[in-house]
Amino acid sequence: MEDRVSVSISEGVADVRLVRADKMNALDIPMFEALVATTERLAGTKGLRAVVLSGEGPAFCAGLDMGRFVAMKESGGNGIERDHATRTHGLANLPQAAVWVWATRVCDDPRAAAFELAREIAGRSPDAIRAAKRLLNNLAVDPAAALLAESIEQMKLMGSPNQLEAVRANIEKRPPRFADV
């Protein structure tokens, strides 16, 4: 676990750090497993009042390990789990379990931050945005159903033309050219 996530606790605050700076803290199976183990450990820690999650090096987390996308293309899988709909961790699959307990930030100017986020979202794949909206609509109803719905949406998106375009654009350091169908 320490090769992916480090934890130190002082005065009721846990400092949780992703420690894969050479890969911009990109998520891979060991990182997902370490995050799940960390949340389980912290949940049982008496006196813990807050958690700060951050990443070593210049990036918090680059997202999925791009090498996993290459594996997805070459092996016909998605580089993480073949079937996202299989519940491996209670209500969730492994990637969902790794991020379920971590929560979103507090800032001085929430309106400016909201517009910044809105512009970032607007630059993303329209397919992924629609999927996220569908998921948010389901989340308030039933977390188990929402997590399963997320898995189904992920299976539809992984390897889709817009998802592959997003990866190519990122690798080529250019703006993506999404097909809006």
C-alpha positions in Angstrom: 0.0 0.0 0.0 2.8 2.4 0.9 4.1 2.3 -2.7 0.9 3.9 -3.9 -0.6 5.8 -0.9 1.0 7.2 2.2 -0.8 8.1 5.4 0.3 10.1 8.4 -2.0 11.3 11.1 -1.4 14.2 13.4 -3.8 16.1 15.7 -6.8 14.4 14.3 -6.0 15.1 10.7 -4.9 12.4 8.2 -2.5 13.4 5.4 -3.2 10.9 2.6 -1.0 11.3 -0.4 -0.9 9.5 -3.7 2.7 8.5 -4.1 3.2 7.8 -7.8 4.6 11.1 -8.9 6.6 9.6 -11.8 3.2 8.7 -13.4 1.4 11.9 -12.1 -0.3 9.7 -9.6 -2.3 8.0 -12.3 -4.7 5.3 -11.2 -3.9 1.7 -11.7 -5.1 -1.5 -9.9 -2.6 -1.2 -7.0 -3.6 2.5 -6.6 -7.3 1.6 -6.5 -6.6 -1.2 -4.0 -4.4 1.1 -1.8 -7.2 3.7 -1.8 -9.8 1.1 -0.7 -7.5 -0.2 2.0 -6.7 3.4 3.2 -10.4 4.2 3.5 -11.0 1.0 5.5 -8.1 1.8 7.8 -9.1 5.4 8.3 -12.8 4.5 8.9 -11.7 2.7 12.0 -9.2 5.3 13.3 -10.4 6.8 16.6 -9.9 10.5 17.0 -9.6 11.1 13.3 -11.6 14.3 12.4 -10.6 15.2 8.9 -8.7 13.9 5.9 -6.6 15.8 3.4 -6.1 13.9 0.1 -3.4 15.1 -2.2 -0.8 13.9 -4.6 3.0 13.9 -4.7 4.7 15.9 -7.4 3.2 18.4 -9.8 -0.2 16.7 -10.2 -2.9 15.5 -7.8 -4.0 12.6 -10.1 -3.8 12.3 -13.8 -6.8 9.9 -13.9 -6.5 6.4 -15.2 -3.1 5.2 -16.1 -2.8 5.9 -19.9 -0.9 2.6 -20.2 -4.2 0.9 -19.2 -5.9 2.4 -22.2 -3.2 0.8 -24.4 -3.9 -2.5 -22.6 -7.6 -2.0 -23.3 -7.1 -1.6 -27.0 -4.7 -4.5 -27.3 -6.5 -7.1 -25.2 -10.1 -6.1 -25.8 -10.5 -5.3 -22.1 -10.6 -1.9 -20.4 -7.4 -2.2 -18.5 -9.0 -2.3 -15.1 -11.8 -4.8 -14.9 -13.5 -6.6 -17.8 -16.9 -6.2 -16.3 -17.6 -3.0 -14.4 -21.1 -4.3 -13.6 -19.7 -7.0 -11.3 -20.0 -5.8 -7.7 -16.6 -6.7 -6.1 -16.7 -4.3 -3.1 -20.2 -4.3 -1.6 -22.3 -2.0 -3.7 -19.4 -1.0 -5.9 -16.7 -2.2 -8.3 -13.0 -1.6 -7.4 -12.6 1.8 -9.0 -15.9 3.0 -7.4 -14.9 1.7 -4.0 -11.6 3.6 -4.3 -13.2 7.0 -4.7 -16.7 6.7 -3.1 -15.7 8.1 0.3 -13.5 11.0 -0.9 -15.2 14.4 -1.3 -15.2 17.1 -3.9 -13.4 21.1 -2.1 -14.0 24.4 -0.2 -12.9 27.7 -1.9 -13.0 31.4 -1.3 -14.9 32.2 -4.5 -17.4 29.4 -5.2 -19.0 31.2 -8.1 -15.7 31.7 -10.0 -14.8 28.1 -9.2 -18.2 26.9 -10.5 -17.7 28.8 -13.8 -14.1 27.4 -14.1 -15.5 23.9 -13.6 -18.4 24.5 -16.0 -15.9 25.6 -18.7 -13.8 22.5 -18.0 -16.9 20.3 -18.3 -18.0 22.0 -21.5 -14.6 21.0 -23.0 -15.2 17.3 -22.3 -16.8 14.5 -24.3 -20.5 15.2 -24.8 -21.2 11.5 -24.3 -19.5 11.5 -20.9 -21.3 14.7 -19.8 -24.7 13.1 -20.7 -23.7 9.9 -18.8 -22.7 12.0 -15.8 -26.0 13.8 -15.8 -27.9 10.5 -16.0 -25.8 9.2 -13.0 -26.4 12.3 -10.9 -30.1 12.0 -11.5 -30.0 8.4 -10.2 -27.7 9.0 -7.3 -30.3 10.6 -5.0 -32.6 7.6 -5.4 -30.5 4.6 -4.5 -26.7 4.4 -4.2 -26.6 0.7 -5.2 -28.6 1.4 -8.3 -26.5 4.5 -9.1 -23.2 2.6 -8.7 -24.5 -0.2 -11.0 -25.7 2.5 -13.5 -22.3 4.1 -13.4 -20.7 0.7 -14.2 -23.0 0.2 -17.2 -22.3 3.8 -18.4 -18.5 3.1 -18.1 -18.8 0.0 -20.1 -20.5 1.9 -22.9 -17.9 4.7 -22.8 -14.7 2.7 -22.5 -13.4 2.2 -26.0 -16.0 4.5 -27.6 -14.9 6.8 -30.4 -15.1 9.9 -28.2 -13.3 8.3 -25.3 -10.5 7.2 -27.6 -10.4 10.7 -29.1 -10.0 12.1 -25.5 -7.1 9.8 -24.9 -5.4 10.6 -28.2 -5.9 14.3 -27.7 -4.4 14.1 -24.3 -1.4 12.1 -25.5 -0.9 14.4 -28.5 -1.4 17.5 -26.2 -4.1 19.0 -28.5 -7.8 20.0 -28.0 -10.1 17.0 -28.6 -12.4 16.9 -31.6 -15.5 15.1 -30.3 -18.3 13.7 -32.5 -21.5 15.0 -31.0 -24.1 12.4 -32.1 
